[in-house]
């Protein structure tokens, strides 16, 4: 069964959101010298603390408009 126009659009949007989150995750991992899981936890914690969607925070990180220097470094496990 082929996806309908609406579900196809939803899949495309979900893929774009995932790509943005992965790119932002890579920025944080590089910046803070942590692994991908720690970077994601940092981004998620930042989004929750600001009551923002993860995709919004990711877009800000990619654009450089979010001051990721204000993020607290995740604890190493």
N, C-alpha and C positions, 0 to 999 in steps of 0.2 A: 504494500500500500504506500503510495507516494505521499509526502507531506503536502498539506494544503498551503496556500499562500501565507496565511496567518502563522501557521506553525513553522513554516520555512523562515519567516521573518524573525520569529522568536529564537529559532536556532542560531540564526546569523547574529542576532544581538547578544545571545549568550556566549557565542564564540568570541566576539569582539571584547566583551567584558572579561572573559577568561584571559585573553591575550594581554589586556591592559594590566590585570592583576599580576600576571606572571612577569611582565616587564618591570612593574614597580617592585615586585618581590626581588628581582635580580638587582635592581638599584640599591635596595636596602641591604641585601646580602653583601654586596661589594662594599658599600659605604661603612657598614658596621663589622665587616669581617666575620659574619655568622653564616650558618647553613640556611637552606631554604625554609625549613620548618621554623626556625627562630625568626627569620625575617617576616614570614607570614604572621606569626604570633604578634610581632611588633606592630605590623600594619593593622591587624585586626583590633588590637588593644587601643591603638591610636584612633581608629574609626569609632569604636564604642565610646571612648572617652569624649568624643566630640559629637556623638549622636549623628554620625554621617554614614552613608552607605560606603561599603568597602570599595566599590567601583569609583566613587567620587574621590576618595582619598588616593586611590591608585592613579587616577588621572592627574591629580595635583602633583603627586610625586614625579610622574613622568614628565609633566610640563615644567617642573622645577618651581612651581608656585607654592608648594607646601614646604615650610621650613623643617625638613627632616632632621636638622640638627637639634630641634627641640624634642625630638623623640628620645625616650630613655632607652639606653642600650639594654637589650634583653639579657637575662641571666644565662650564663653558659651551663649546659647540663652535662 
